[in-house]
Amino acid sequence: MGWLVAKKVTELLDRYPDYPSPIDIELLAADQGCNIIEWPFLGPVKEVKQGKWIGLAPRLAPEERRYLIAHALGHDLLHCGNQLSFRGWQDLSYRKQEREADEFAARVLIPDDESLKVIHLSLWEIAEHFGVPEDLAIRRFTEFATEDDRCRWEWAYDDRCRC
Ligand SMILES: [Zn+2]
């Protein structure tokens, strides 16, 4: 399924060639018609998406807020219906959708072309550069990396090391 998420992200970002990097995910979500509201959830829930509404827990760290908005936007563009994050933990299709939304978030916040420019940095530096949680940066370069990604990173890395 990786290619589908990658394709969706490319299509989306191609529509906004003038966006600065790191991407302003709040602006992108607004451009996609999503409304972000803060909601004082009870318990461990930090993000809920319903229709075009993205509910976020207040006082999140900036990196986590960026990740959760991108994750919710992924649900919006990849899946129909509502994603209530406190429902159906055991459900296989639920877990698949969650993983796809995470992959979407990782790819939107660390886009292909931008990833080539930072390939020589450490993962925590990359996370800091893109304003994302370190865990998401790690997954971008491991779990969510396609064969194509790895090839391009290798080339970019070798290129830097030759000079
Ligand atoms: Zn989700």
Residues whose N, C-alpha, C, O or C-beta is under 5 A from the ligand:
A	BS01	ZN	Q83 E98 A101
